Amino acid sequence: MKVVLAGYNVDAGILSRSREREGEGVTPEVLSAAYARISRDPRSAGSLRAEALREVEKARRSNERIVFGLGHASVAEHAVLNFDVTGISRFAVEEIERFRLASFTEKSQRYIRLGRDLVVPPEMRDARAEKPFRALAAGLHEGYEEVFRRLSAAGIEAGRAKEDARYLMPLATATQFGMTMNARELEYAIMRLAAHPLGELRSLSRSLYRAAKSVVPSLIRHPDPTEHWRDVEGARREIASIAPARAGARRTGRLVELSAATPDAERLLASRLLFSATRRPARECERAVRALSAKSVRRIIRTSMRRMGPHDAAWREFECVDLVFDLVVSASCYAQLKRHRMATILPQAYDLSLGVSVPETLKAGAAVSILRSATADAARFFRAHERTLGAAAQYALTNAHRRRVLFACSLRDLYHFSRLRSDMSAQWEIRELSNEMCRIAEREMPAAASLLAGKDGFAGRKKAFEAEK
C-alpha cells in the first residue's frame, strides 16, 4: 500500500502568487480531471495528476465531458473551495447553512459582544421601510446593551450575560462565516439560492458563482434554477390552501412533541444488529428476533453498547430506527439546531403566535420587561409590513421569536446530538430541548436509548447501564 498526499487547502493569497509563477495549473480542476480517469486509465494517479497539470485546458474539457456530458457528477466533489462570507444577516445564514455537504464556522453571538452592524435587505429599500426598520434596530440594540448591563450588575457571569442579552437582537444583525464546499454541492447551492424569495440570498448566489467561476469554470456550469425549484413557494401556497387550518384547532402548547417513531423499534434494531453479526437474510433475522423474549432483545441491543464511551458513536445499525420531533424553538436555539444537518430539519416561518423565549437570567436581572417591550416593537413592525415585504418582514424579528421545526433523525443521530446538546456546556435553551427529546426517546426505546446523555452526564448513565442485568 502507498498513500500520497495529493493536495490540501491553501490560502487564496498564496495560490494567487503561485498562479503568477506556475500558470493555470493552480486550480482544483486538475484533481477532478485526474481522478475522473482513474477508473479507465491504467496509469498511476500521480501520472494522471501530472498530465492534468501540464494540460489544464484539456483537463477542463475532460471535466465538462465527464461531469456534464456523461453525468458523472461525483467527479466534481474532488474540487473543494473555501469562502469568507461577511456582511451577511443572521436570517440569511439560517438558509445557507441548510446545505448538508459543506462545512461552516460562524461568528458566535454567544461569545462576542455585538455591535450595531445591520443588514438592510433590498426588500426594505424597495418598500421604503428602511427608515423605520433602522429605528427599530437601533432600539433593539439599546435594549440589548441595557439588558447586558443589568445582568452584569446582578452578578451574572459575563459570558452568560452576552449569551442571554442577544435574545433582543434582530435577525438582520450582520455576521460572518467561513464555508467549505465541494464544487458539486456549490453548484447546487448556487442554483437553489438563485430561486430563493429573499433578495439577499439571490445576491449571495451571484457572488458565489462569480468567485467560483474564476477558479473552477469547468465544474460550475448550471447556476440557474430549474422550474422545479422556482415553483417551491407557489407550490407551498397551493398545498396550504388544499387543507386549510380549522378555526379553533387545539394545540398542546408543548415545545417538544413526538410526531412519529419507528414501530416496535427495539425489535427492528435487534434484527439489524443480528443481520450484521451473521450471514442470514434480513427477513430471517426479523423472524428470529420476533421469536425472542423481550429480555433477549434487550441483551442484543445492550451487547452492542457495552463498551460505548462518551466520545463513541452508536453503531450504524442505530440508523435503522427513527424519531420525528415537532419542536418550537427561538431563533437563538435554531441557530444551533440547524447545524445538525444529518438530520432532516424542516423549519416553518417565524410565528408570532408561538410567543418568545425568555432566559431565566433576565428575571434575576430585572430585565424581562425590556425583552417584552423590544419583542413587541419588533412584532408591530412585522405586522405592519408583512403584506408588502413578505418573507423579508422576518428580518425585523428578534432572536427570542419562535418558529416551529420538524426534526427527523435516526437514533444514532440523536446520540451524537445528545452528547453535544445535553452537555452542561451547551446553551441553556437547546440543552432543555435535547433533554426532553432524549426523555421521549428513552420512553419509546428504553434499552436502545439508555445511554443518551451529555458528555458530562455520561458516566452516571453508564454506571446505571452496567448495574442493570
Secondary structure, 3 states (H helix, E strand, C coil): CCCCCCCCCCCHHHHHHHHHHHCCCCCCHHHHHHHHCCCCCCCCHHHHHHHHHHCHHHHHHHHHHHHHHCCCHHHHHHCEEEEEEEEEEHHHHHHHCCCCCEEEEECCCCCCCCCCCECCCHHHHHCCCHHHHHHHHHHHHHHHHHHHHHHHHCCCCHHHHHHHHHHHCECCEEEEEEEEEEHHHHHHHHHHHHCCCCHHHHHHHHHHHHHHHCCCCCCCCCCCCCHHHHCHHHHHHHHHHHCCCCCCCCCCCCCEEEEEECCCHHHHHHHHHHHHHCCCCHHHHHHHHHCCCHHHHHHHHHHHHCCCCCCCCCCHHHHHCEEEEEEEEEHHHHHHHCCCCCCEEEEEEECHHHCECCCHHHHHCCCHHHHHHHHHHHHHHHHHHHHHHHHHHHHHCECCEEEEEEEEEEHHHHHHHHHHHCCCCCCHHHHHHHHHHHHHHHHHCCCCCCCCCCHHHHHHHHHHHHHCC
